[in-house]
């Protein structure tokens, strides 16, 4: 395989598709090629619509892929590439960002490093047409300390509902993305350096972890003042049940212009997978937050402690024998005294692109219908976004 030609092949093979289907296609990502090749299963075994996970896919995610036998994964080559091609109707026009962005190429490594140790690394080669950063880099050990215990270390996911990291929406649920003064709660749920312990049984998922920087490799040894948090989740979750119910939260500190902000959150969620016979799927999340010291107000005076909340409610419908997913989502975020109430409404459509030579090609379209702010009184929208996502396994032939 000629590695230097891969980016050209990826862009050339999808350029026509992007322009011809941008306004018809939805946003989806494909399953990890290694998993499909190792198990012989379709992407639908783990995904409602790639990358949105179903109950079994969430079980695989929680176990750090230990649910897949090592003998099966060892038969595949551990590296694969993915290319994202994006469109945003509000970009360009003097914003400094292009409406069409082809510069998102990443390399992944996934598999078993030892009999009980799994790993996943994702490095962006280019991201937003700039030099890319390190997205993911973890190892997981099971059984750690006891059966059904999984110990994660590295740049890892947070203990939060799976759609925070694996969603078929171009812009995911914003319940935990309230901006309170100088604290952006959304950054709390980025991949961050830390360690997490997860107890994953047939019916229960209990996770807790301590998290530091979200920087690249330099964040591994960055113990300077920054965002540090303890995060947790408890959920009733079964690999064979489409219904998952849980609570999650965080306690942490982050530097602001007036010192340190000590923050806390508690949240609950319900997730029901879309099923056969047009049974709709549902995702509902509600989070309450407190910030002891949100920073400095626009008038120069320090904010007092603030309470805030955010919510997301979404309904999904699987179409065309599971080859597409249509959803409507409404987000509400109340930043209290630091920002008032904002809302947003979005329709997303994700689909599998039926090209036999590219089985891991997915499309996504989002219509952001706009919302308004109780402080500014401004409303916006509609805003159109589109994405094509292509995963390309690297296959070595003798």
NUBA-644504 format. One line per 10 residues: number of its first residue (from 1); their letters; for each residue x, z, y of C-alpha. Coordinates in steps of 0.5 Angstrom, whole numbers, plus 500, padded with zeros to 3 digits. Layout:
N
NUM) a) X/Z/Y | ... .
//
This chain:
398
1) xxxxxxxxxx) 500/500/500 | 503/498/507 | 501/504/511 | 503/501/518 | 497/496/517 | 492/502/516 | 490/503/523 | 489/495/524 | 485/494/518 | 481/500/520 .
11) xxxxxxxxxx) 479/498/527 | 478/491/525 | 474/492/519 | 469/496/523 | 469/493/530 | 464/488/529 | 460/494/526 | 460/498/532 | 458/493/537 | 452/490/532 .
21) xxxxxxxxxx) 449/497/530 | 451/502/535 | 444/502/538 | 441/502/531 | 445/506/527 | 446/513/526 | 451/518/526 | 454/520/519 | 460/522/516 | 462/521/509 .
31) xxxxxxxxxx) 464/526/503 | 471/527/502 | 473/521/498 | 477/526/493 | 471/530/491 | 467/524/490 | 473/521/486 | 474/527/482 | 467/529/480 | 464/522/479 .
41) xxxxxxxxxx) 458/524/484 | 455/521/490 | 456/524/497 | 449/526/496 | 451/531/491 | 454/535/497 | 451/532/503 | 444/531/505 | 447/526/510 | 454/526/511 .
51) xxxxxxxxxx) 457/531/513 | 451/535/513 | 452/539/507 | 446/541/502 | 446/548/498 | 451/546/493 | 456/543/498 | 455/549/502 | 457/553/496 | 463/548/495 .
61) xxxxxxxxxx) 465/550/502 | 464/557/502 | 469/557/496 | 474/554/499 | 473/548/494 | 475/552/488 | 468/550/485 | 471/544/483 | 476/544/477 | 483/543/479 .
71) xxxxxxxxxx) 484/538/473 | 479/534/476 | 482/534/483 | 489/533/480 | 487/526/478 | 486/524/485 | 491/523/491 | 491/528/496 | 491/524/502 | 486/520/506 .
81) xxxxxxxxxx) 485/517/512 | 479/517/517 | 477/513/523 | 472/515/528 | 469/510/533 | 465/513/539 | 460/510/544 | 458/514/550 | 453/511/555 | 455/516/561 .
91) xxxxxxxxxx) 463/515/560 | 466/510/564 | 464/508/571 | 469/512/574 | 469/518/569 | 476/517/567 | 474/516/560 | 472/510/556 | 465/508/554 | 468/505/547 .
101) xxxxxxxxxx) 473/510/544 | 477/507/538 | 483/512/538 | 481/517/533 | 485/517/527 | 486/523/522 | 490/524/516 | 487/529/511 | 491/533/505 | 486/537/500 .
111) xxxxxxxxxx) 487/539/493 | 490/545/489 | 497/547/491 | 497/552/485 | 492/554/479 | 488/559/484 | 490/556/491 | 487/551/494 | 488/548/501 | 486/543/507 .
121) xxxxxxxxxx) 490/540/512 | 487/535/518 | 492/532/523 | 489/528/528 | 494/522/529 | 490/520/535 | 485/523/538 | 481/521/544 | 486/515/545 | 491/521/546 .
131) xxxxxxxxxx) 496/524/541 | 492/528/536 | 492/535/535 | 492/540/528 | 485/541/527 | 485/544/520 | 490/548/516 | 489/553/511 | 490/555/504 | 485/559/500 .
141) xxxxxxxxxx) 486/564/494 | 481/566/489 | 480/571/485 | 483/575/491 | 482/583/489 | 476/582/485 | 472/576/482 | 468/572/487 | 473/574/492 | 476/568/496 .
151) xxxxxxxxxx) 482/570/501 | 483/564/507 | 489/564/511 | 491/559/517 | 487/555/522 | 480/556/519 | 473/556/520 | 469/561/522 | 464/565/518 | 458/562/521 .
161) xxxxxxxxxx) 452/557/519 | 455/551/516 | 452/546/521 | 457/549/526 | 462/545/523 | 459/540/518 | 453/537/522 | 450/530/522 | 449/530/529 | 454/528/534 .
171) xxxxxxxxxx) 453/534/539 | 451/540/534 | 447/546/535 | 448/549/542 | 445/556/540 | 452/559/540 | 455/555/546 | 453/559/552 | 457/559/558 | 457/566/561 .
181) xxxxxxxxxx) 462/567/567 | 469/565/565 | 467/566/557 | 465/559/554 | 462/562/547 | 463/555/544 | 470/556/544 | 469/562/539 | 467/558/534 | 473/553/534 .
191) xxxxxxxxxx) 477/553/528 | 482/558/529 | 488/561/526 | 487/567/522 | 485/570/516 | 478/571/512 | 475/574/506 | 469/571/503 | 465/574/497 | 461/568/494 .
201) xxxxxxxxxx) 456/570/488 | 451/566/485 | 446/569/491 | 450/572/496 | 455/570/501 | 459/576/505 | 465/574/510 | 469/577/515 | 475/575/518 | 480/576/524 .
211) xxxxxxxxxx) 481/570/529 | 487/569/534 | 489/562/538 | 486/555/537 | 492/552/539 | 496/547/534 | 502/550/530 | 505/554/536 | 498/558/535 | 501/560/529 .
221) xxxxxxxxxx) 506/565/532 | 502/566/539 | 501/573/539 | 500/573/547 | 494/575/550 | 488/571/549 | 482/570/545 | 482/575/539 | 475/577/535 | 473/580/529 .
231) xxxxxxxxxx) 467/575/526 | 462/576/520 | 457/573/516 | 452/576/511 | 447/571/508 | 442/570/502 | 445/563/499 | 444/560/492 | 448/553/490 | 441/551/487 .
241) xxxxxxxxxx) 436/553/493 | 435/549/499 | 433/555/503 | 439/560/506 | 438/566/511 | 443/570/514 | 446/574/520 | 452/573/523 | 456/576/529 | 463/577/533 .
251) xxxxxxxxxx) 466/582/537 | 472/580/541 | 476/580/547 | 479/575/552 | 483/575/558 | 479/573/565 | 481/573/572 | 478/580/573 | 482/583/567 | 479/583/560 .
261) xxxxxxxxxx) 472/581/557 | 470/585/551 | 464/581/548 | 459/582/542 | 454/578/539 | 449/578/533 | 445/572/531 | 440/570/525 | 439/563/522 | 434/560/517 .
271) xxxxxxxxxx) 436/553/514 | 432/549/509 | 435/543/506 | 430/536/507 | 428/534/500 | 424/529/496 | 417/527/498 | 418/527/505 | 419/535/505 | 422/536/512 .
281) xxxxxxxxxx) 429/540/513 | 429/546/518 | 435/549/522 | 433/555/527 | 439/559/530 | 438/565/535 | 444/569/538 | 444/575/543 | 451/576/547 | 454/581/551 .
291) xxxxxxxxxx) 460/580/556 | 463/587/559 | 467/583/564 | 465/575/565 | 470/574/571 | 469/572/578 | 463/569/581 | 463/562/585 | 462/567/591 | 469/570/590 .
301) xxxxxxxxxx) 466/577/587 | 466/580/580 | 461/579/576 | 458/585/573 | 457/586/565 | 452/580/563 | 447/580/557 | 445/573/555 | 442/569/549 | 442/562/546 .
311) xxxxxxxxxx) 437/558/541 | 437/552/537 | 431/549/533 | 432/543/529 | 427/539/524 | 430/534/519 | 427/528/515 | 430/524/510 | 429/517/510 | 430/511/505 .
321) xxxxxxxxxx) 431/514/499 | 436/519/502 | 440/514/506 | 438/516/513 | 437/522/516 | 432/523/523 | 432/529/527 | 430/532/533 | 433/539/536 | 432/543/542 .
331) xxxxxxxxxx) 437/548/545 | 436/553/550 | 441/557/553 | 440/563/558 | 447/566/561 | 443/571/565 | 446/573/572 | 452/568/571 | 448/562/570 | 441/562/568 .
341) xxxxxxxxxx) 437/558/563 | 439/551/561 | 435/547/556 | 437/540/552 | 433/536/547 | 436/531/542 | 434/526/537 | 439/524/532 | 439/518/527 | 445/518/521 .
351) xxxxxxxxxx) 445/513/516 | 450/510/510 | 452/503/512 | 451/499/506 | 458/495/505 | 460/495/498 | 468/495/500 | 467/501/505 | 463/506/501 | 465/512/505 .
361) xxxxxxxxxx) 462/508/512 | 457/512/516 | 454/511/522 | 450/516/528 | 446/515/534 | 444/520/539 | 439/520/544 | 440/526/549 | 433/526/552 | 436/531/558 .
371) xxxxxxxxxx) 434/538/560 | 434/542/566 | 437/548/569 | 433/554/572 | 439/555/578 | 440/548/580 | 433/545/578 | 437/538/576 | 435/534/570 | 439/529/566 .
381) xxxxxxxxxx) 438/524/561 | 437/520/557 | 444/519/555 | 446/515/549 | 452/516/544 | 454/513/538 | 459/513/532 | 462/510/526 | 466/514/521 | 470/511/516 .
391) xxxxxxxx) 474/515/511 | 479/511/507 | 482/514/501 | 490/512/499 | 490/510/492 | 497/509/489 | 497/504/484 | 503/504/478 .
//
